[in-house]
């Protein structure tokens, strides 16, 4: 009897699907070898530090399949596979970043300024123009602080909602930023980092706002060495957040759970998540469980120190690449030989990328090293100082010498030949000058905008007044100026606690929500960190947000985001990204411990990269908004809290007049002493000037107006040259803003050499201001303090004319 041939079972995967699966397999191994080889580069001393994304390859490949042009990523330092999958980075660029290559062509993420696995796409060009975002896959520049990426994620997602629902932004001009708000903001975070408050604040705000964001939580069971039983209630972030799950009756999140090694499950999960977020504008949280981390947290240590043996064995068995291999073989998509070949090819490609990156990084340094050795040896021969030769020999014997070693040798050679003259010494000196200039560009450029759009380039336009200008409360000046700005700039919006229906606590936005709608003038919850994050993210997507932090003291709730994200964004991308957010707040002289802080020293120390505007009245404040909305830098504007009910003339050119940055104003001219102040304390000093005049003391009173930037034309230094005396008055604690001002005037402006008397600072006491008017009087500089300090300084000079008071 003839045998019946068994019919060959048809594969459920098409040829195209098989090809895609094998490409994913190879990409996963390319990423894994980057992690493995990258760690060796650190341990052999070729790189300083390494942190990698091994163990998360398959989930990130699945996520990348749903990432479209126009979408944004706000992630962290584990996302290398995702960046490879979307074409956002190459293996060679990853190694260039590991080596800290400062050439932007080689390392476009940060120009060597950030450690490896901190990613960014270029969003602005050298002229400060936005690059079309809807034609690229975008990633906001990463920061290391745990969960810090979450606040910004909220704003990136909210921008899509604004573009979808605001009619004024439907015009063609805005198509470079959005296509009907269809863009998703993808966020990634480690499971342990969900313990941070900013994560919870973002999740809550995202659910309230109903914005299109997809948050992936990579759950590998640990936060460095700390197991998740110490991190998360119930040891499951999805279980804890289950109350956020949307229902037919209530908005909320779609919460999904999937295992990190389940290839088909991951693809289906991310496809579902993206569809919900993109079409419905519903936020989605994906809890990716059973993630492994094969090499531990970073090159700083080994996970064998804290993971038990059974966990290590489990991680080896459940590695997503190993499971993916098993699945491919089980489903007969390919064979062992093909997979081994793909893995081998991946290894060779990564090794080749590493070698090319190392060569590109070291060749210019070797060239510079060779040049300096020759210069130093010539200097030795011409000067006859044999000691000089040892500096050349030292860097010659050091195979991995870097620029600090090379420049350091040249500088030491100059010290050794001090007092001598020769052509060779001049050449060494010229090299040092050139090197320092080049390295300033490499490491110190782009703290602020260096484009034509910098707010420093905005010309001053004085407020104009009609002959019959009304005398009104200061709040009306700021309110009507906002009205003019909202008409002028359709992409400007403002939000904060009580900003919308109430029109802010001081009525500076009275009637604006009714006039411009809830999208542009909106209330938020009590959540300063994510108010700031909304602003950062939306500003990165072409909107001009004004984030209102109700009181200056409350800035502490969001200061981590200001300092680590907003202030460093342009710098850490070497000019490649910008977030021209304006933070609106109010402060100074309010009575009581909790609403009267003036932490200017903290802001000055932690927010370099953000302009700091400290107007004395609401007209000056309005001028700052008018200036900054024409520029491309972030700023903080501190409106004087006791100015809303004080009378000011109403300008006729609302929305047009500008207050310049870095240009102090001489409000009263004088010849005996220069008094420098800002904000509400300036107004107290202003009243004292006339009293001083009654005692034959001519005081020149200068309003700083902005602390960052500070007096770019040295107006104060020129005043001190005239008066030869200086008093700095502010309401920060001693050694805060007044010390900063003193450093600027005495050192940068050479004020020390122009003084005939010791300079003095008059600041608040070390404690927070006590409650009520007496508390303010005895806690911060008052009119009598200012008068007596100035009088005392004049008494030291001429005690006969100014006999001591006490």
DOROZA-473004 format. One record per residue: residue in one letter; x, y, z of N, C-alpha, C in turn. Coordinates in steps of 0.2 Angstrom, whole numbers, plus 5000, padded with zeros to 4 digits. Example, Ala and Ser with C-alpha at 12.3 -4.5 7.8 and 13.67 -1.06 7.14 Angstrom:
# DOROZA-473004
a506649725039506249785039506649845039/s506449895035506849955036506450005039/
***
This chain:
# DOROZA-473004
x500449945000500050005000500450065000/x500350114996500750174995500650215001/x501250245003501150285009500950355007/x500450385011500250455010500750505013/x500850545009501350605011501050645016/x501350665021501050715026501150785023/x500550815024500550885021500950935025/x501350975022501751015026501351075029/x501451085036501051135039501251205037/x500851245035500951315033501151355039/x501651395038501851445044501351495044/x501151515050500651575051500951645050/x501651645049502051705048502151715040/x502051765038502251785031502951795030/x503151795024503951805023504151875025/x503651925024503851995027503851995034/x503451955038503451955045504051915047/x504251865044504851825046505451875046/x505451915040506051955039506052015045/x505452035047505452085052505652055059/x505451995060505651965066506351955067/x506651925061507451915061507751985062/x507552035059507852105060507852125067/x507252115070507152125077507652085081/x507752025080508251985083508952015083/x509152025077509752055076509852125080/x509352165079509452235082509452225090/x509052175093509152165100509852145102/x510152105098510852085099511352135098/x511252185093511652245092511652285098/x511052295101511052335107511352295113/x511252235114511552195119512352195119/x512552195113513352195112513552265114/x513152315112513352385114513452385122/x513052355125513052355132513652315135/x513752255132514252215135514952245133/x515052265127515652295125515852365128/x515252405128515352465132515552465139/x515352415142515552405149516352385150/x516552345145517252335145517652395143/x517452445139517752505137517852545144/x517352545148517452585154517952545159/x517852485160518252445164519052445162/x519152455156519852455153520152525153/x519752575155519952645156519852695150/x519552665145519452705139518852755140/x518452745144517852785146517752795153/x517452845155517352865162516852825166/x516252815163515752785166515252755161/x514852705163514452675158513752655161/x513252665158512552645160512152625154/x511852565154511652535148510952505148/x510652485143509952465143509852395142/x510352355143510252275142509752245147/x509352205144508752175147508152195145/x508152255141507552285139507452295132/x507852255128507852255121507152245118/x506852185119506252175116505652215117/x505552235124505052285125505152355121/x505752375121505852435117505752435110/x505952375107505852365100505052365098/x504652335103503952335102503652405102/x503952445107503752515108503852555102/x504452545099504752585093504252575087/x503952515087503552505081502952545081/x502752575086502152625087502352695087/x502952705087503252775087503252805080/x502852865079502752895073503152955072/x503252985066503453055065503053105069/x503353145073502953195076502853175084/x502953115085502953085092503553115096/x503453115103504053135107504153075112/x504753065114504953025119505253065125/x505053055131505353085137505553025141/x506153005141506352935144506952945149/x507352895149507852895154508452855151/x508952835155509552815152509552735151/x508952705150508952635148508652625141/x508552675137508152675131508652665125/x509252635125509652635120509352595114/x509052535115508752495110508152535107/x507752565110507252605107507552655102/x508052695105508352745100508652715094/x508952655095509252625089508652605084/x508052575087507552555083507152605079/x507152665082506852725078507352765074/x507952735073508452775069508652835072/x508552845079508752905082509552905084/x509852855084510552855085510852785082/x511552795081511852735078512352705083/x512552645082513052615087513652655088/x513952685082514552725083514352785087/x513852815086513652875090513552855097/x513352795099513252775106513952775109/x514452745105515152745108515452815108/x515352855103515552925104515352955110/x514752945112514452975118514852945124/x514952875124515252845129515952875130/x516352895125516952925125516952995127/x516353025127516253105127516653145122/x516453115116516753155110516353215109/x516753275109516453345109516253365102/x516353325097516153345090515353325089/x514953375087514253365087514053315081/x514553315076514453275070514453195073/x514953185077515053125080514553105085/x514353155090513953145095513453195096/x512953185092512453245091511953255097/x511953205102511453215107511653265112/x512353275114512553325118513253355117/x513553335112514253355110514653335116/x514553275119515053255124514953285131/x514353315132514253345138513853305143/x513553255141513153205145513453135145/x513353105150513653035150513252995145/x513452935144513152895138512352875140/x512052855135511352845136510852895138/x511052955137510653015138510553045131/x509953035128509853055121509453115120/x509553145114509153205112509153205104/x508653225101508653245094508653325094/x508953345088509053415087508353445085/x508153495089507453525088507553595085/x508053625086508153695084508853705080/x508853745075509453755071509853805074/x510453825071510953875073510653945074/x510153955070509854025070509254025075/x509153975078508553975083507853955080/x507853935074507253915071507053845073/x506453835074506153765075506253715069/x506553665070506553615064505853575064/x505553565058504953535058504853465062/x504453465067504453405071503953355069/x503553375064503053315062503353275056/x504053295055504353255050504953215053/x504953205059505453175063505253135069/x505553095071505453055078505853095083/x505553125088505853165092505953145099/x506453155102506653135109506853195113/x506553215119506753265123507353245127/x507853295128508453275131508353245138/x508753185139508653155145509053185151/x508753175157509153195163509153135167/x509653135171509853085176509353085182/x509153135185508753135191508153095191/x508153045196507652995195506953025195/x506553005190505853015188505753095185/x506353125185506353195182506053205176/x506053155172505753155165505053155165/x504653135170503953135170503653195170/x503853245173503453315173503453345166/x504053335163504053365156503653325151/x503553255152503153215148502453245148/x502153265154501453295154501353345149/x501853395149501853455144501853435137/x502353385135502353355128501753325126/x501353295130500753265129500253315128/x500253365133499653415133499753455127/x500353465124500353505118499953475112/x499853415112499453375107498753395108/x498553395114497853415116497653495114/x498153535115498053605113498053615106/x498453585102498453585095497853555092/x497553505095496953475092496353515094/x496353555099495753585101495753665101/x496253695100496353765099496253785092/x495653825090495553845083496053885081/x496353935085496853975083497553945080/x497553885082498253845080498053795074/x497553805071497353765065497753785059/x498053845059498253875053498953835051/x499153845044499653805041500353825045/x500353885048501053905052501153855058/x500653815060500753775066500853695064/x500853685057500853615055501553585056/x502053625057502753595058502753565065/x502253585070502253555077501753495078/x501253495074500753455075500253445069/x500053385069499553365064498853345067/x498453395069497853385072497953355079/x498453365082498553335089498653265089/x498853235084498853155084499453125087/x499953165089500553145092500553115099/x500853065100500953035107501553055110/x501553065117502153075121502253005124/x502852975123503052915126503452925132/x503352895137503752905143503952835145/x504652835148504852775151505152785158/x505052735162505352745169505452675172/x505952675176506052615180505552605185/x505452545187504952525192505052565199/x505752565201505952595207505752665207/x505852695202505852765201505052795202/x504652745201503952765202503752785210/x504252775214504152795221504252865222/x504552895217504652975217503953005217/x503953065220503353105221503153135214/x503653155210503453185203503153125199/x503253065200502953015196502153015197/x501953015204501253015206500953075204/x501253135204501053195202500853195195/x501253165191501153165184500653125182/x500653065185500053015184499353045185/x499353075191498753105193498553165188/x498953205186498853265182498653235175/x499053185172498853155166498153125165/x497953095171497253075171496753125171/x496853185175496453235175496353275168/x496953285165496953325159496753275153/x496853215153496653165148497053185142/x497753175142498253185137498453125134/x498753125128498953065125499653045126/x499753015132500452995134500352915135/x500952885134500952815135501652805139/x501452785145502052775150502252705151/x502852685150503052615151503452615157/x503352565161503652555168504052495167/x504752495166505152435166505252405173/x504952355174505052325181505552265181/x506152285184506652225184506752205191/x506352225196506352205202506752245207/x507152285205507652325209507752395208/x507952435213508152505212508852505214/x509352495209510052475211510052415215/x510152425221510152365225509552345230/x509052395229508552395234507952355230/x507752305233507152265230506552295230/x506052275226505452315225504952305231/x505052255235504652255241504752315246/x505352345245505452405249505252475245/x505052465239504952515234504152535233/x503852475232503152485230502652445234/x502052475236501552445239501352385235/x501252325238500952265234501452245229/x502052275229502652255224502352255217/x501852295216501652305209501352375208/x501652405203501352475202500752475198/x500552425194499952425191499352405196/x499552365201499052345206498852415210/x499352445212499252505216498852555212/x499052565205498652615201498052595198/x497752535200497152505197496552555198/x496552595203496052635204496052695199/x496552705195496552745189496252725183/x496152655183495852625177495152655175/x495152675169494552715166493952665166/x493352685166492752645166492252685161/x491752655160491252685155490952745158/x490952755164490652815167491252865169/x491852845170492352895172492952895168/x493252955167493952955164494452925168/x495052915165495552885169496152855164/x496452805166496952775162496752715159/x497052695154497052625152497652595154/x497652545159498152515162498252445159/x498852425156499052365153499652335156/x499652265156500252235159500452175154/x501152175154501452125149502152105151/x502352045149502952025151503552045146/x504052055149504652085145504952035139/x504751975140505051925135504551895131/x503951925131503351905127503351945121/x503651925115503751965109503051985106/x502651935105501951945102501451985107/x501551965113501152005118501352075119/x501952095118502252165118501952195112/x502052165106501852205100501052215101/x500652175103499952185103499752235109/x500152235114500052285120500152355117/x500752365114500952435112500552455106/x500252415102499852435097499152455100/x498952415104498352435108498352505111/x498952515115499052575119499152635114/x499452625109499552685104498952705101/x498552655099497852675096497452715101/x497352695107496952725112497252795113/x497852805114498152865116498052915110/x498252895104498252935098497552955096/x497152905096496452925093495952955099/x496052925105495552955110495853005115/x496453015114496853055119496653035126/x496752975127496752945134497452915136/x497652935142498352915144498352835145/x498952805144498952735145499652725149/x499552675154500152655158500252575156/x500852565154501052495152501552465158/x501352415162501752395167502152335163/x502752335162503152285159503552245164/x503352185165503552145171504052095169/x504452065173504952015172505452035168/x505652095169506252125165506852105169/x507452095165508052075168508552135167/x509052135171509652185170510252145170/x510552115165511052065165511752095168/x511852155168512452185170512452225177/x511852225179511752275185511652345183/x511652385188511452455187511852495182/x512552495183512952525179513652495180/x514152535178514852505178515152525185/x514752555189514952575196514952515201/x514652455199514652405203514352345200/x514352285203514052225201513452205204/x512952175201512352155204512452095207/x512952055207513051995210513152005218/x513252075220513352085227512652085230/x512152095227511452105230510952055228/x511052025222510451985220510651915222/x510151875225510251805227510451765221/x510651705222510851655216510251635212/x509751625216509151605212508851655207/x508951725209508751775205509151785199/x509851775200510351775194510151725189/x510051665192509851605187509251615183/x508751645187508051665184508251715178/x508651765180508751815175509051785168/x509551745169509851705164509351675159/x508851635163508351595159507851645156/x507651695159507151735156507351805153/x508051805151508251855147507851865141/x507651925139507151935134507451905127/x508051915126508351895120508451815119/x508551785125508551705125507851685124/x507351715127506651695126506451705119/x506651755116506451775109506751725105/x507351705106507751645102507351585102/x507151565108506751505109506051505105/x505751565106505051575102505151575094/x505751595092505851595085505951525083/x506351485086506451415085505851375085/x505451385091504851345092504351355086/x504351415084503851435078504151425071/x504751395071505051375065505151435060/x505251495063505351555059506051555056/x506451525060507151525057507551465061/x508151455059508551395062509051425067/x509351375070509951395075510551425071/x510651395066511251425062511151495060/x510551505057510451575055510451625061/x510151605066510151655072510851665075/x511251615075511951615077512351665073/x512151655066512551705061512351775062/x511651785063511451855065511751885071/x511851845076512151865082512851885081/x513151835077513951855076513951915072/x513551925067513551985063513452045067/x512952045072512852095077513452115081/x513852065083514452075087514952115083/x515052085077515552115072515352195071/x514752205070514552275068514652315074/x514552295080514652335086515352345087/x515752295086516452305087516752355082/x516552345076516752395071516552465073/x515952475075515752545077516152565083/x516252525087516652545093517352575091/x517652535086518352555084518352615080/x517852625076517752685072517652745076/x517252735081517152795086517752805090/x518152755092518752775096519252805091/x519352785085519752825081519552895080/x518952905078518752975077518853015083/x518752985089518853025095519553035097/x520052995096520752995098521153035092/x520953025086521453055081521553125082/x521053175083521153245084521653255090/x521453215095521853225101522653205100/x522753155097523453135095523753185091/x523453215087523753265082523853325087/x523453345091523553405096524153385101/x524153325103524753295107525453305104/x525453285098526053285094526253355093/x525853405091525953475091526253505097/x525953485103526153515109526853485111/x526953425110527653395112528153435108/x528053445101528553485097528653555100/x528053585102528153655104528553655111/x528353615115528753615122529453595121/x529653545117530353525116530753585112/x530453625108530753685105530853735110/x530353745115530453795120530953775125/x531053705126531653685130532253705127/x532353695120532953705117533153775117/x532653825116532753895115532853925122/x532453905127532553935133533153905137/x533353845136533853815140533653785146/x533053785148532753765154532553685153/x532953645155532953575154532253545157/x532053575163531453545166530853545161/x530853595157530253595152530153525148/x530753495147530653435143530253385146/x530253375153529953325156529153325155/x528953385154528153395153528053365146/x528453375141528353345134528353265135/x528853245139529053175139528453135143/x528153175148527653145152527053125147/x526753175143526253165139526353115133/x527053115131527253065126527152995128/x527352985135527352915138526652895140/x526152945139525452925142525052915135/x524952855134524552835127523852865127/x523552865132522852895132522752965135/x523253005133523253075136522653105132/x522353145136521753185134521953265134/x521453305132521653375132521853405138/x521553385144521753415150522553405151/x522753345149523453325150523853365146/x523653375139524053415134524053485136/x523553515138523553585139523853595146/x523753555151524153555157524853555156/x525153515152525853515151526153585148/x525753615143525953675140525853735145/x525453735150525353785155525953775160/x526153715161526753705166527353725163/x527453715156528053735152528053815153/x527553855152527553925153527753945160/x527553915165527753925172528453915173/x528753865170529453845171529853895167/x529653935162530053975158529754055159/x529454065165529254135167529854175167/x529754235164530254285164530754285158/x530654225154531054225148530654245142/x531054255137530654275130530954235125/x530554215120530754175114530154165110/x530354155103529854135098529454075100/x529754025103529453965105528953975111/x529154015115528754025121528054065118/x528154105114527554145111527154095107/x527454045104527053995101526653955106/x526953935111526553895116526053935119/x526154005120525654045123525054055118/x525254055112524654065107524253995107/x524653935107524253875107523753875113/x523953895119523553895125522953945124/x523053995121522454045120521954015115/x522253985110521753945105521453885108/x521853855112521553795116520953815121/x521053865124520553885129519953915126/x520053945120519453965117519053915114/x519453865111519053805108518753765114/x519053755119518753725125518153755128/x518153825128517553865130516953845126/x517053845119516553825115516353745116/x516853705117516653635118516253625125/x516453665130516153645137515753705140/x515753765137515453815141514953855137/x514853835131514453875126513653855127/x513253895125512553885124512153875131/x512453905136512053915143511353945141/x511454005138510854045136510854045128/x510354065125510254065118510854105115/x511154085110511654115106511454135099/x510754125098510454135091510254205091/x510054225084509754295083509154305087/x508854255090508154265093508254275101/x508854275103508954285110508654345113/x508354345119507954405121508454455123/x509054445123509554505124509554545118/x509354525112509354565106508754605105/x508254595110507654635110507754705112/x507654755108507754825109507254855115/x507454895119507054925124506554975121/x505954965122505455015120505055045127/x505155105128504855135134504155135134/x503855125140503055135140502855205138/x502355215134502055275132501455295136/x501355355137500755375141500355435138/x499755425138499355485135499355535140/x499155595138499155655143498655645149/x498155605147497655595152497655525155/x498255495155498355425157498055415164/x497655355164497355345170497855315176/x497755335182498055305187497755245190/x497955185189497655125191498055085196/x497655035198498054985202498554945198/x499054925200499554895196499354825193/x498854795196498654735193498254745187/x497954805186497654815179498154825174/x498754855175499254855170499454785168/x499554745172499754675171499254635167/x498654645170498054615166497954635159/x497954705158497754725151498354715147/x498954705150499554685145499454615143/x499254575148499154505146498654495140/x498054535141497554535136497854555129/x498354605129498654625122499054565120/x499454525124499854475122499454415120/x498854395123498454345121498154355114/x498054415113497754435106498354425101/x498954445103499554455098499854385097/x499854345101500154275101499654225102/x499454185097498954135098499154075101/x499854065101500154005104500354015112/x500154075114500254095121499754065126/x499854035131499354015136499654015143/x499254025148499454025155499053985159/x499353955164499053905168499353905175/x498953885180499153875187498653875192/x498753875198498253875203497853935204/x497253935202496753995203496854045197/x497254015192497354065186496754075181/x496354025181495754025176495154065179/x494754025182494054055184494154115188/x494654115193494654165198495054225194/x495454215189495954265186496554275190/x496754225194497354225198497154265205/x497554245210497354265217497454345218/x497754375213497754455213497454485208/x497054445204496554475199496954495193/x497654475192498054495186497854465180/x497354415180497154375174496354385174/x496054435177495354445178495054445171/x494554405170494154395164494554365158/x495154345159495454315153495254245151/x495054205156494754145154494154145150/x493654195152493054205149493154225142/x493654265141493854295134494154245129/x494654205132495054165128494954095128/x494554075133494454005134494853965139/x494653905140494953865146495553825143/x495653825137496253795134496853835135/x496753905134497353955135497453985142/x496853985145496954015152496553965157/x496953925160496753865164496953855171/x496553825175496653815182497053745182/x497453735187497753675188497653655195/x497853585197497853565204498453595207/x498453585214499053605218499553555217/x500053575212500553525210501053565206/x501453595209501953645206502453605201/x502653545203503153515199502953495192/x502253485192501953465185501753525182/x501553575185501453645182502053665178/x502653665181503253675178503353625172/x503253565173503353515168502853525162/x502253545163501753565158502153615153/x502353665157502753725153503353705149/x503753665152504353635149504153605142/x503753555143503553515137503153545132/x502753595134502353625128502853675125/x503253705129503753755126504253725121/x504353655122504753625117504353605111/x503753615111503353595105503053655101/x503353715102503153775098502653815102/x502453805108501953845111502353895116/x502053945118502353995122501953995129/x502053945133501753935140502053985145/x501554005149501754045155501454005161/x501953975165501753925170501753975177/x501153975180501154015186501253975192/x501753995196501853965203501654015207/x501054005211500754055215501154105219/x501554075223502054115227502754095226/x503154145227503854125226504154065231/x503854065237504054005241503953945238/x503353935234503153875231503653855226/x504053895224504553875219504953815221/x505053805227505453755230505153685228/x504453685227504153615225504353595218/x504553645214504653625207505453645205/x505853665210506453685209506953635206/x506853575207507253515204507153525197/x506553525194506453535187506753595184/x506653655188506953715185507753705184/x508053675190508753675190509053615185/x508753555186509053505182508753495175/x508253525173507953515167507953575163/x507553625165507453685161508053725160/x508453735166509053775166509553745162/x509653685161510153645158510053625151/x509353635148509153605142509553625136/x509653695135510053715130510753695130/x511053705136511753685138511853615136/x511453565139511653495139511453465132/x511153505127511053485120511553525116/x511953565119512453615115512053645110/x511453675112511053725107510553685103/x510553625104510053585100509353585102/x509153605108508453605110508353665114/x507753685115507553745118506853745121/x506753775127506153775130506053845133/x505753895129505753965131505053975135/x505053935141504553945146504654005150/x504054035152504154095157503754065163/x504154065168503854055175503654115178/x502954125179502654185183502554165190/x502854205194502754195201502654265205/x502554275211502554335215502854325222/x503154375224503454375231503654435233/x504054435239504354485242503854525247/x504054535253503754575258503054555260/x502854495258502154475261502354445268/x501854455272502054445279501854375281/x502354345285502254275287502754225285/x502954175289503454135287503454095281/x502754075279502754035273502554065267/x502454135266502354165260502754225259/x503354225262503754285262504454275261/x504654215259505354195258505554225252/x506254245251506554275246507154235244/x507054175242507654125241508054145235/x508254205234508654225228509254185227/x509654175232510254145232510254075230/x509654045232509553975229509453975222/x509054025219508854025212509454045208/x509854085211510454115207510954055207/x511054015212511453955212511253895208/x510653885208510353825205510053835198/x509953895195509553905189509953945184/x510653935184510953965178510753935172/x510553975167510253955161509553975160/x509254005166508654035166508754115168/x508454155164508454225166508054245172/x508254285176507954295182507754375183/x507054385182506854455182506554475188/x506754535191506454555198506254625198/x505654635194505454705193505154735200/x505254805200505054835206504254855206/x503954855200503254865199502954825193/x502254835192501954785187502054815180/x502254875179502354895172503054865170/x503554865175504154835173504054765172/x503654735176503454655175503154645168/x502654685166502354685160502854685154/x503354735155503854745150504254675149/x504354645154504754585154504354525150/x503754525151503354475147503354495140/x503354555138503354575131504054565128/x504554575132505254555129505354485128/x505154445133505354375133504954335128/x504354355127503954315122504154335115/x504654375114504954385107505654345107/x505854325112506454285113506354215113/x506954175114506954105114507254075120/x507254105126507554085132507054075137/x507154035142506654025148506854085153/x506354095157506454155162505954145168/x506154165174505754175180505554245181/x504954265181504754335183504454335189/x504754375194504454375201504154445202/x503454445201503054505202503054525209/x503154595210503154615217502454615220/x502354575226501754555228501354615231/x501654655234501354715237501254775231/x501354755225501254805220500554805216/x500154755218499554745214499054795216/x499054825222498554875224498954945224/x499554955222499855015222499755045215/x499655115215499455145209500055155204/x499855145197500355155192499955195186/x500255225182499955255176499855195171/x499355195167499155145162499555165156/x500055125153500355135147499855135141/x499955165136499555165130499855115125/x500455095126500755045121500754975124/x500254955127500254885130500354825125/x500754785128501054725123501554745119/x501754805119502354825114502954855118/x502854885124503454915127503854855130/x504454865131504954805133505354835139/x505454785143505954795148506654755147/x507154785146507754745143508054705149/x508354655147508754605151509454625152/x509654625158510354645160510554715159/x510054755160510154835159509854865166/x510254885171509954915177509754985175/x509355015179509055075178509255125184/x509555185182509755235187509155275188/x508755255194508155295195508255355198/x508755365202508955425205509655435205/x509855495202510555505201510855545208/x511455525209511755555215512555555215/x512855575220513655585219513955555225/x513655545231513955525237514055445238/x513555415236513455335237513055305232/x513255245230512755205225512355155229/x511755155229511355105232511055065227/x511154995228510854945223510354905226/x509754895223509254855225508854825219/x508254795221507854765216507154745220/x506654735216506054715218505654765223/x505354735228504954775233505454815237/x505954785239506454815243506754885240/x506754875233506954935230506554995231/x505854985232505355035233505455065240/x505655025245505855055251506455105251/x506955075247507555115247507355185243/x506955175238506755235234506455295239/x506055275244505755325248506355355253/x506855315254507355335259507855385255/x507855385249508355425245508155505246/x507555515247507355585248507455605255/x507355565259507555575266508355595267/x508755555264509455565264509655625261/x509255645256509355715253509255775258/x508755765262508655815267509255815272/x509655765272510255765277510855775272/x510855805267511355825262511755765260/x511455705259511755645256511455635249/x511855635244511655625237511755555235/x511255515235511255445234511055425227/x511455385223511255365217510955295218/x510255295216509855235217509855195210/x510055135210509955095204509555025205/x509055015201508654955201509054905196/x509254855199509554795195509154775189/x508454765191507954735186508054665184/x508654645182508754575181509354555185/x509354495189509954465192510254425187/x509954385183510254345177509854365171/x510254395166510954425167510954485171/x511554495173511754555178512154605174/x511854665174512154725172512754715167/x512554705161512954685155513454745153/x513154805154513654865152513954895158/x513954865164514354885170514054955172/x513454965172513155025174513355045181/x513254985185513454995193514155015194/x514554975190515354995191515455065189/x515155095184515255165182515055205188/x514455185191514155235196514655235202/x514955175204515355165210515955215208/x516255215202516755255200516655325202/x516055345201515855415202515755425210/x515455385213515255395220515755365225/x516155315223516655285227516355245234/x515755235234515455205239514855155237/x514755095240514255055238513855025243/x513155025243512754985247512254945243/x512254875245511854825242511254815246/x510654825244510054805249509654755245/x509554705249509054655247508754615252/x508254575251507854535256507954465257/x508454445253508754375254509154365260/x509354305262509754305269510454325267/x510754345272511454365271511854315267/x512254345263512654295258512254265253/x511654295252511254265246511354315240/x510854345238510854385232511354445233/x511354475239511854525240512554505239/x512754445241513454425240513554415232/x513054395229513154385221513254455218/x512854495220512854565217513554595219/x513854585225514454615227515054585223/x514954515222515454485217515454515210/x514854525208514854555201515154625201/x515054665205515254735205515954735207/x516154705212516854715215517354675210/x517154615208517654575204517554585197/x517054575194516954575187516954645184/x516754695188516754765186517254805189/x517754775193518354805196518154855200/x517554855204517354905208517754915214/x518154855216518554865222519054925222/x519254935216519854985215519555055215/x518855055215518555125214518255145221/x518355105226517955115233518455155237/x518155205241518455245246518255215253/x517755175253517455155259517355075258/x517255035263517154965263516454965260/x516254915255515654905253515154875258/x514554885258514154855263513554815260/x513254765263512654735261512154735267/x511554755265511054755270510454705268/x510454645271510054595269509554575275/x509154525274508654505279509054465284/x508654455290508954405295508954335292/x509354295296509454225294508754185294/x508254205298507654165299507154195294/x506654155293506054175289505754235292/x505454275288505054335291504454315296/x504454345301503954335306503254365304/x502754345306502054365304501854435306/x501454465302501254535303501754585301/x501454655301501954705299502554715303/x502454705310503054705314503554655312/x503254595311503654535309504154555303/x503754585298504154605292504654655294/x504454705298504954765299505554735303/x505454695307506054665311506454615308/x506154585302506454525299506854545293/x506654595290506954615283507154695283/x507554715279507854785279507254825279/x507154875283506654925283506954995281/x506555045281506755115279507255145284/x507155135290507655155295508355125294/x508355055293508955015292509355045286/x509055065281509355085275509655155276/x509255195279509455265281510055265285/x510055225291510555235296511155195293/x511155145289511755115286512055165281/x511655205277511955255272512255305277/x511955335281512155385286512755365289/x512855305292513355285295514055275291/x513955255284514455255280514755325278/x514255375278514455445277514855475283/x514555445289514855475295515655455296/x515755395294516455365294516955415290/x516655445284517055485280517055555283/x516555585286516555655288516055655294/x516355635300515955635306515755705309/x516155755306515855825309515255835305/x515255825299514555845295514055795297/x514255725298513755675299513855645306/x513755685311513855655318513555585319/x513855545323513555475324512855475327/x512455435325511755435327511755405334/x512155345335512155305341512755315344/
***
